[in-house]
Amino acid sequence: MYLPIRGRTSNTDKHDENYQKFTYVKYKLDSVQHESTQYLYKRRLDEKLTAKEECGLSEIYENIIQSLHETAKEVLEEKHKRQSRKMWWTEEIEGLVAEKKKLYQKWLSTKRYEDKNAYLEIKRQPRRITTAEKNEMWDRKYQEMNTYIGGR
């Protein structure tokens, strides 16, 4: 089950006003097959939706989205991202990849030349760092294997 969480970026110019960033949260759906979980989910969702009363359409929409997220977190729990098992994957590479994805989404939504250049500039960095990290990892492995061979 994917539910979007809406957030806005800075409104620096007219193109950024229309840019919205959506992050999707995954929930564990295995337990939804049980009747007790379904009942609990329906009951908590009803409680949350009836507890808040708003007058405007946007407030009602935000209340529905917020209630869905809160209920799903309580009843179903969030799925966590699987950690990469690659030995060369670092926090720095992960941060650069996330930044690259964010800039790519911004460029797709605004179609501005400056956004394209920013994306292309950061696109090269993760690839370079990943290659360097892989080479260092393999050098360490080769050194380790040589010490095992030479020690026997």
Backbone as JSON Lines, residues from 0, in Angstrom:
{"i":0,"aa":"M","n":[0.85,-1.17,0.0],"ca":[0.0,0.0,0.0],"c":[0.89,1.22,0.0]}
{"i":1,"aa":"Y","n":[0.77,2.04,-1.0],"ca":[1.55,3.26,-1.11],"c":[0.65,4.45,-0.83]}
{"i":2,"aa":"L","n":[1.08,5.33,0.04],"ca":[0.34,6.55,0.29],"c":[1.29,7.72,0.14]}
{"i":3,"aa":"P","n":[0.92,8.73,-0.65],"ca":[1.81,9.86,-0.85],"c":[1.79,10.8,0.34]}
{"i":4,"aa":"I","n":[2.95,11.34,0.66],"ca":[3.07,12.4,1.66],"c":[3.51,13.63,0.88]}
{"i":5,"aa":"R","n":[2.72,14.68,0.93],"ca":[3.01,15.85,0.13],"c":[3.87,16.83,0.89]}
{"i":6,"aa":"G","n":[4.79,17.43,0.19],"ca":[5.61,18.49,0.75],"c":[5.98,19.48,-0.32]}
{"i":7,"aa":"R","n":[6.21,20.71,0.04],"ca":[6.56,21.73,-0.93],"c":[8.02,22.13,-0.76]}
{"i":8,"aa":"T","n":[8.61,22.54,-1.85],"ca":[9.95,23.06,-1.81],"c":[9.86,24.57,-1.69]}
{"i":9,"aa":"S","n":[10.99,25.22,-1.7],"ca":[10.99,26.68,-1.58],"c":[10.36,27.33,-2.8]}
{"i":10,"aa":"N","n":[9.68,28.42,-2.59],"ca":[9.01,29.14,-3.67],"c":[9.89,30.32,-4.12]}
{"i":11,"aa":"T","n":[10.97,30.01,-4.8],"ca":[11.88,31.07,-5.21],"c":[11.46,31.75,-6.49]}
{"i":12,"aa":"D","n":[10.78,31.05,-7.38],"ca":[10.29,31.69,-8.59],"c":[9.01,31.01,-9.04]}
{"i":13,"aa":"K","n":[8.45,31.46,-10.13],"ca":[7.13,30.99,-10.54],"c":[7.11,29.51,-10.91]}
{"i":14,"aa":"H","n":[8.25,28.95,-11.37],"ca":[8.28,27.53,-11.73],"c":[8.27,26.64,-10.49]}
{"i":15,"aa":"D","n":[8.88,27.11,-9.42],"ca":[8.94,26.31,-8.21],"c":[7.61,26.24,-7.48]}
{"i":16,"aa":"E","n":[6.7,27.16,-7.77],"ca":[5.39,27.14,-7.11],"c":[4.62,25.88,-7.47]}
{"i":17,"aa":"N","n":[4.77,25.4,-8.69],"ca":[4.04,24.23,-9.13],"c":[4.75,22.92,-8.81]}
{"i":18,"aa":"Y","n":[5.96,23.0,-8.3],"ca":[6.75,21.81,-8.03],"c":[6.36,21.26,-6.67]}
{"i":19,"aa":"Q","n":[5.92,20.01,-6.63],"ca":[5.61,19.33,-5.39],"c":[6.4,18.05,-5.33]}
{"i":20,"aa":"K","n":[6.88,17.75,-4.16],"ca":[7.64,16.53,-3.98],"c":[6.77,15.53,-3.24]}
{"i":21,"aa":"F","n":[6.65,14.33,-3.78],"ca":[5.88,13.27,-3.15],"c":[6.84,12.19,-2.69]}
{"i":22,"aa":"T","n":[6.72,11.8,-1.46],"ca":[7.44,10.64,-0.97],"c":[6.42,9.58,-0.62]}
{"i":23,"aa":"Y","n":[6.7,8.36,-0.96],"ca":[5.76,7.28,-0.75],"c":[6.23,6.4,0.39]}
{"i":24,"aa":"V","n":[5.29,6.06,1.23],"ca":[5.57,5.21,2.37],"c":[4.95,3.85,2.1]}
{"i":25,"aa":"K","n":[5.69,2.81,2.33],"ca":[5.18,1.45,2.15],"c":[4.79,0.9,3.5]}
{"i":26,"aa":"Y","n":[3.66,0.19,3.53],"ca":[3.19,-0.42,4.76],"c":[3.13,-1.94,4.58]}
{"i":27,"aa":"K","n":[3.28,-2.65,5.7],"ca":[3.22,-4.11,5.69],"c":[1.76,-4.53,5.54]}
{"i":28,"aa":"L","n":[1.44,-5.19,4.45],"ca":[0.05,-5.56,4.17],"c":[-0.27,-7.02,4.47]}
{"i":29,"aa":"D","n":[0.7,-7.75,4.98],"ca":[0.47,-9.16,5.26],"c":[-0.64,-9.37,6.29]}
{"i":30,"aa":"S","n":[-0.69,-8.5,7.28],"ca":[-1.65,-8.68,8.37],"c":[-3.06,-8.24,8.01]}
{"i":31,"aa":"V","n":[-3.27,-7.59,6.87],"ca":[-4.6,-7.12,6.48],"c":[-5.52,-8.28,6.17]}
{"i":32,"aa":"Q","n":[-4.98,-9.44,5.89],"ca":[-5.81,-10.6,5.57],"c":[-6.56,-11.12,6.79]}
{"i":33,"aa":"H","n":[-6.11,-10.76,7.99],"ca":[-6.78,-11.2,9.22],"c":[-7.96,-10.28,9.52]}
{"i":34,"aa":"E","n":[-9.05,-10.87,9.92],"ca":[-10.26,-10.09,10.2],"c":[-10.06,-9.13,11.36]}
{"i":35,"aa":"S","n":[-9.29,-9.54,12.35],"ca":[-9.07,-8.67,13.51],"c":[-8.31,-7.4,13.12]}
{"i":36,"aa":"T","n":[-7.35,-7.54,12.22],"ca":[-6.61,-6.37,11.76],"c":[-7.5,-5.46,10.92]}
{"i":37,"aa":"Q","n":[-8.31,-6.05,10.07],"ca":[-9.24,-5.25,9.26],"c":[-10.2,-4.47,10.15]}
{"i":38,"aa":"Y","n":[-10.73,-5.14,11.18],"ca":[-11.66,-4.49,12.1],"c":[-10.97,-3.34,12.84]}
{"i":39,"aa":"L","n":[-9.76,-3.6,13.33],"ca":[-9.01,-2.58,14.05],"c":[-8.71,-1.38,13.15]}
{"i":40,"aa":"Y","n":[-8.31,-1.64,11.92],"ca":[-8.0,-0.56,10.97],"c":[-9.25,0.29,10.71]}
{"i":41,"aa":"K","n":[-10.38,-0.36,10.43],"ca":[-11.62,0.37,10.15],"c":[-12.05,1.2,11.34]}
{"i":42,"aa":"R","n":[-11.96,0.61,12.52],"ca":[-12.4,1.31,13.73],"c":[-11.53,2.53,14.02]}
{"i":43,"aa":"R","n":[-10.22,2.36,13.96],"ca":[-9.32,3.5,14.24],"c":[-9.46,4.58,13.18]}
{"i":44,"aa":"L","n":[-9.66,4.19,11.93],"ca":[-9.83,5.17,10.87],"c":[-11.13,5.95,11.08]}
{"i":45,"aa":"D","n":[-12.18,5.26,11.45],"ca":[-13.45,5.95,11.74],"c":[-13.28,6.95,12.88]}
{"i":46,"aa":"E","n":[-12.57,6.53,13.94],"ca":[-12.35,7.42,15.08],"c":[-11.6,8.68,14.67]}
{"i":47,"aa":"K","n":[-10.56,8.5,13.87],"ca":[-9.74,9.64,13.46],"c":[-10.49,10.58,12.52]}
{"i":48,"aa":"L","n":[-11.29,10.01,11.62],"ca":[-12.01,10.85,10.67],"c":[-13.15,11.61,11.32]}
{"i":49,"aa":"T","n":[-13.79,11.03,12.31],"ca":[-14.9,11.72,12.96],"c":[-14.44,12.67,14.07]}
{"i":50,"aa":"A","n":[-13.22,12.5,14.55],"ca":[-12.74,13.34,15.65],"c":[-12.47,14.77,15.21]}
{"i":51,"aa":"K","n":[-12.03,14.97,13.99],"ca":[-11.66,16.3,13.51],"c":[-12.73,16.81,12.56]}
{"i":52,"aa":"E","n":[-13.1,18.06,12.76],"ca":[-14.08,18.67,11.86],"c":[-13.49,19.96,11.3]}
{"i":53,"aa":"E","n":[-13.39,20.04,10.0],"ca":[-12.88,21.22,9.32],"c":[-13.98,21.8,8.44]}
{"i":54,"aa":"C","n":[-13.77,23.02,8.01],"ca":[-14.8,23.65,7.19],"c":[-14.42,23.69,5.71]}
{"i":55,"aa":"G","n":[-13.14,23.81,5.4],"ca":[-12.73,23.94,4.02],"c":[-12.42,22.62,3.36]}
{"i":56,"aa":"L","n":[-12.45,22.61,2.04],"ca":[-12.18,21.39,1.28],"c":[-10.74,20.93,1.45]}
{"i":57,"aa":"S","n":[-9.8,21.87,1.46],"ca":[-8.39,21.49,1.61],"c":[-8.12,20.91,3.0]}
{"i":58,"aa":"E","n":[-8.79,21.45,4.04],"ca":[-8.61,20.91,5.39],"c":[-9.17,19.49,5.48]}
{"i":59,"aa":"I","n":[-10.29,19.26,4.82],"ca":[-10.88,17.91,4.82],"c":[-9.95,16.92,4.13]}
{"i":60,"aa":"Y","n":[-9.37,17.34,2.98],"ca":[-8.44,16.49,2.25],"c":[-7.21,16.17,3.1]}
{"i":61,"aa":"E","n":[-6.62,17.2,3.71],"ca":[-5.44,16.99,4.55],"c":[-5.77,16.08,5.73]}
{"i":62,"aa":"N","n":[-6.97,16.23,6.3],"ca":[-7.38,15.38,7.41],"c":[-7.49,13.92,6.97]}
{"i":63,"aa":"I","n":[-8.04,13.68,5.79],"ca":[-8.17,12.32,5.29],"c":[-6.8,11.68,5.09]}
{"i":64,"aa":"I","n":[-5.91,12.41,4.43],"ca":[-4.55,11.88,4.19],"c":[-3.83,11.62,5.5]}
{"i":65,"aa":"Q","n":[-3.89,12.57,6.42],"ca":[-3.22,12.42,7.71],"c":[-3.81,11.25,8.49]}
{"i":66,"aa":"S","n":[-5.12,11.11,8.47],"ca":[-5.77,10.0,9.19],"c":[-5.37,8.65,8.6]}
{"i":67,"aa":"L","n":[-5.31,8.57,7.27],"ca":[-4.89,7.32,6.63],"c":[-3.47,6.94,7.05]}
{"i":68,"aa":"H","n":[-2.57,7.92,7.07],"ca":[-1.18,7.64,7.45],"c":[-1.07,7.23,8.92]}
{"i":69,"aa":"E","n":[-1.72,7.97,9.78],"ca":[-1.63,7.64,11.21],"c":[-2.19,6.26,11.51]}
{"i":70,"aa":"T","n":[-3.33,5.95,10.92],"ca":[-3.95,4.65,11.15],"c":[-3.09,3.53,10.59]}
{"i":71,"aa":"A","n":[-2.55,3.72,9.4],"ca":[-1.7,2.68,8.8],"c":[-0.43,2.48,9.62]}
{"i":72,"aa":"K","n":[0.15,3.55,10.15],"ca":[1.35,3.41,10.99],"c":[1.03,2.63,12.27]}
{"i":73,"aa":"E","n":[-0.13,2.93,12.87],"ca":[-0.5,2.26,14.12],"c":[-0.82,0.78,13.91]}
{"i":74,"aa":"V","n":[-1.58,0.49,12.87],"ca":[-2.1,-0.86,12.69],"c":[-1.18,-1.73,11.83]}
{"i":75,"aa":"L","n":[-0.71,-1.18,10.72],"ca":[0.03,-2.0,9.75],"c":[1.54,-1.93,9.88]}
{"i":76,"aa":"E","n":[2.09,-0.86,10.37],"ca":[3.53,-0.6,10.47],"c":[4.14,-0.31,9.11]}
{"i":77,"aa":"E","n":[5.21,0.46,9.12],"ca":[5.9,0.82,7.88],"c":[6.89,-0.26,7.49]}
{"i":78,"aa":"K","n":[7.05,-0.43,6.19],"ca":[8.11,-1.3,5.69],"c":[9.39,-0.48,5.66]}
{"i":79,"aa":"H","n":[10.44,-1.07,6.11],"ca":[11.72,-0.37,6.1],"c":[12.5,-0.78,4.87]}
{"i":80,"aa":"K","n":[13.27,0.16,4.37],"ca":[14.1,-0.12,3.21],"c":[15.13,-1.18,3.57]}
{"i":81,"aa":"R","n":[15.35,-2.06,2.65],"ca":[16.37,-3.09,2.84],"c":[17.75,-2.44,2.72]}
{"i":82,"aa":"Q","n":[18.59,-2.73,3.64],"ca":[19.93,-2.19,3.6],"c":[20.74,-2.84,2.48]}
{"i":83,"aa":"S","n":[21.53,-2.04,1.83],"ca":[22.37,-2.56,0.76],"c":[23.46,-3.44,1.36]}
{"i":84,"aa":"R","n":[23.7,-4.57,0.74],"ca":[24.72,-5.48,1.24],"c":[26.06,-5.25,0.54]}
{"i":85,"aa":"K","n":[26.1,-4.27,-0.3],"ca":[27.33,-4.0,-1.02],"c":[28.32,-3.33,-0.07]}
{"i":86,"aa":"M","n":[29.54,-3.82,-0.1],"ca":[30.54,-3.32,0.84],"c":[31.01,-1.92,0.48]}
{"i":87,"aa":"W","n":[30.85,-1.52,-0.75],"ca":[31.34,-0.21,-1.17],"c":[30.29,0.88,-1.02]}
{"i":88,"aa":"W","n":[29.05,0.52,-0.67],"ca":[27.97,1.5,-0.54],"c":[28.14,2.27,0.76]}
{"i":89,"aa":"T","n":[28.27,3.59,0.68],"ca":[28.48,4.42,1.86],"c":[27.34,5.42,2.01]}
{"i":90,"aa":"E","n":[27.32,6.09,3.15],"ca":[26.31,7.12,3.41],"c":[26.47,8.29,2.43]}
{"i":91,"aa":"E","n":[27.71,8.59,2.09],"ca":[27.98,9.68,1.14],"c":[27.35,9.37,-0.23]}
{"i":92,"aa":"I","n":[27.54,8.15,-0.71],"ca":[26.97,7.76,-2.0],"c":[25.45,7.78,-1.92]}
{"i":93,"aa":"E","n":[24.89,7.3,-0.83],"ca":[23.44,7.29,-0.67],"c":[22.87,8.7,-0.68]}
{"i":94,"aa":"G","n":[23.56,9.63,-0.01],"ca":[23.12,11.02,0.0],"c":[23.18,11.66,-1.37]}
{"i":95,"aa":"L","n":[24.25,11.37,-2.11],"ca":[24.38,11.92,-3.46],"c":[23.32,11.36,-4.41]}
{"i":96,"aa":"V","n":[23.02,10.08,-4.27],"ca":[21.99,9.47,-5.12],"c":[20.61,10.07,-4.81]}
{"i":97,"aa":"A","n":[20.34,10.29,-3.53],"ca":[19.06,10.91,-3.15],"c":[18.97,12.33,-3.69]}
{"i":98,"aa":"E","n":[20.06,13.08,-3.6],"ca":[20.09,14.44,-4.14],"c":[19.91,14.44,-5.65]}
{"i":99,"aa":"K","n":[20.54,13.48,-6.31],"ca":[20.41,13.36,-7.77],"c":[18.96,13.09,-8.16]}
{"i":100,"aa":"K","n":[18.3,12.19,-7.45],"ca":[16.9,11.87,-7.74],"c":[16.02,13.09,-7.53]}
{"i":101,"aa":"K","n":[16.29,13.83,-6.46],"ca":[15.49,15.02,-6.16],"c":[15.65,16.07,-7.26]}
{"i":102,"aa":"L","n":[16.87,16.3,-7.72],"ca":[17.1,17.27,-8.78],"c":[16.51,16.81,-10.11]}
{"i":103,"aa":"Y","n":[16.53,15.5,-10.36],"ca":[15.93,14.98,-11.58],"c":[14.42,15.21,-11.59]}
{"i":104,"aa":"Q","n":[13.77,14.94,-10.46],"ca":[12.33,15.16,-10.37],"c":[12.0,16.64,-10.53]}
{"i":105,"aa":"K","n":[12.83,17.49,-9.97],"ca":[12.61,18.94,-10.1],"c":[12.75,19.36,-11.56]}
{"i":106,"aa":"W","n":[13.76,18.85,-12.23],"ca":[13.97,19.2,-13.64],"c":[12.8,18.71,-14.49]}
{"i":107,"aa":"L","n":[12.3,17.5,-14.22],"ca":[11.16,16.98,-14.98],"c":[9.91,17.84,-14.8]}
{"i":108,"aa":"S","n":[9.73,18.37,-13.6],"ca":[8.52,19.14,-13.36],"c":[8.62,20.58,-13.84]}
{"i":109,"aa":"T","n":[9.83,21.17,-13.81],"ca":[9.96,22.58,-14.21],"c":[10.43,22.76,-15.64]}
{"i":110,"aa":"K","n":[11.21,21.82,-16.17],"ca":[11.78,21.9,-17.53],"c":[12.63,23.15,-17.74]}
{"i":111,"aa":"R","n":[13.28,23.59,-16.68],"ca":[14.14,24.77,-16.79],"c":[15.57,24.35,-17.1]}
{"i":112,"aa":"Y","n":[16.28,25.19,-17.82],"ca":[17.66,24.93,-18.22],"c":[18.57,24.85,-16.99]}
{"i":113,"aa":"E","n":[18.34,25.73,-16.01],"ca":[19.17,25.75,-14.8],"c":[19.01,24.46,-14.0]}
{"i":114,"aa":"D","n":[17.78,23.95,-13.95],"ca":[17.53,22.7,-13.23],"c":[18.19,21.52,-13.93]}
{"i":115,"aa":"K","n":[18.2,21.56,-15.27],"ca":[18.86,20.49,-16.03],"c":[20.36,20.5,-15.78]}
{"i":116,"aa":"N","n":[20.96,21.69,-15.77],"ca":[22.4,21.79,-15.52],"c":[22.75,21.32,-14.11]}
{"i":117,"aa":"A","n":[21.92,21.68,-13.13],"ca":[22.17,21.24,-11.75],"c":[22.09,19.72,-11.66]}
{"i":118,"aa":"Y","n":[21.12,19.13,-12.35],"ca":[20.99,17.68,-12.34],"c":[22.19,17.01,-13.03]}
{"i":119,"aa":"L","n":[22.58,17.52,-14.19],"ca":[23.7,16.92,-14.91],"c":[25.0,17.06,-14.15]}
{"i":120,"aa":"E","n":[25.15,18.14,-13.39],"ca":[26.36,18.33,-12.6],"c":[26.47,17.3,-11.48]}
{"i":121,"aa":"I","n":[25.38,17.07,-10.79],"ca":[25.43,16.13,-9.67],"c":[25.33,14.68,-10.14]}
{"i":122,"aa":"K","n":[24.86,14.46,-11.36],"ca":[24.72,13.11,-11.9],"c":[26.06,12.39,-11.99]}
{"i":123,"aa":"R","n":[27.11,13.12,-12.25],"ca":[28.44,12.52,-12.43],"c":[29.09,12.11,-11.11]}
{"i":124,"aa":"Q","n":[28.79,12.83,-10.04],"ca":[29.48,12.61,-8.77],"c":[29.27,11.21,-8.19]}
{"i":125,"aa":"P","n":[28.04,10.71,-8.09],"ca":[27.9,9.36,-7.5],"c":[28.61,8.28,-8.3]}
{"i":126,"aa":"R","n":[28.61,8.42,-9.62],"ca":[29.28,7.42,-10.45],"c":[30.78,7.41,-10.19]}
{"i":127,"aa":"R","n":[31.38,8.59,-10.1],"ca":[32.83,8.68,-9.83],"c":[33.18,8.11,-8.46]}
{"i":128,"aa":"I","n":[32.41,8.51,-7.46],"ca":[32.7,8.04,-6.1],"c":[32.46,6.54,-5.98]}
{"i":129,"aa":"T","n":[31.42,6.03,-6.63],"ca":[31.13,4.6,-6.6],"c":[32.26,3.81,-7.23]}
{"i":130,"aa":"T","n":[32.75,4.27,-8.35],"ca":[33.87,3.59,-9.02],"c":[35.11,3.58,-8.12]}
{"i":131,"aa":"A","n":[35.41,4.72,-7.5],"ca":[36.58,4.79,-6.61],"c":[36.41,3.86,-5.41]}
{"i":132,"aa":"E","n":[35.22,3.83,-4.82],"ca":[34.97,2.95,-3.67],"c":[35.08,1.48,-4.06]}
{"i":133,"aa":"K","n":[34.55,1.12,-5.23],"ca":[34.65,-0.27,-5.69],"c":[36.1,-0.66,-5.89]}
{"i":134,"aa":"N","n":[36.89,0.21,-6.5],"ca":[38.31,-0.09,-6.72],"c":[39.04,-0.25,-5.4]}
{"i":135,"aa":"E","n":[38.76,0.62,-4.44],"ca":[39.4,0.49,-3.13],"c":[39.01,-0.81,-2.44]}
{"i":136,"aa":"M","n":[37.73,-1.18,-2.55],"ca":[37.26,-2.41,-1.93],"c":[37.96,-3.62,-2.54]}
{"i":137,"aa":"W","n":[38.07,-3.63,-3.87],"ca":[38.74,-4.76,-4.52],"c":[40.22,-4.79,-4.2]}
{"i":138,"aa":"D","n":[40.88,-3.64,-4.08],"ca":[42.28,-3.62,-3.67],"c":[42.46,-4.22,-2.28]}
{"i":139,"aa":"R","n":[41.56,-3.86,-1.37],"ca":[41.64,-4.43,-0.02],"c":[41.43,-5.95,-0.05]}
{"i":140,"aa":"K","n":[40.48,-6.41,-0.87],"ca":[40.23,-7.85,-0.97],"c":[41.43,-8.58,-1.56]}
{"i":141,"aa":"Y","n":[42.04,-8.0,-2.58],"ca":[43.23,-8.63,-3.18],"c":[44.37,-8.69,-2.17]}
{"i":142,"aa":"Q","n":[44.56,-7.63,-1.4],"ca":[45.6,-7.63,-0.37],"c":[45.32,-8.71,0.67]}
{"i":143,"aa":"E","n":[44.06,-8.83,1.06],"ca":[43.67,-9.83,2.05],"c":[43.91,-11.24,1.51]}
{"i":144,"aa":"M","n":[43.57,-11.48,0.24],"ca":[43.8,-12.79,-0.37],"c":[45.29,-13.08,-0.49]}
{"i":145,"aa":"N","n":[46.1,-12.08,-0.81],"ca":[47.54,-12.29,-0.92],"c":[48.16,-12.64,0.43]}
{"i":146,"aa":"T","n":[47.66,-12.04,1.5],"ca":[48.21,-12.4,2.81],"c":[47.81,-13.82,3.19]}
{"i":147,"aa":"Y","n":[46.63,-14.27,2.79],"ca":[46.23,-15.65,3.07],"c":[47.09,-16.63,2.29]}
{"i":148,"aa":"I","n":[47.35,-16.31,1.02],"ca":[48.16,-17.2,0.18],"c":[49.61,-17.21,0.67]}
{"i":149,"aa":"G","n":[50.15,-16.05,0.97],"ca":[51.55,-15.97,1.41],"c":[51.76,-16.51,2.81]}
{"i":150,"aa":"G","n":[50.76,-16.53,3.62],"ca":[50.89,-17.0,5.0],"c":[50.91,-18.51,5.12]}
{"i":151,"aa":"R","n":[50.49,-19.21,4.1],"ca":[50.39,-20.67,4.21],"c":[51.61,-21.33,3.65]}
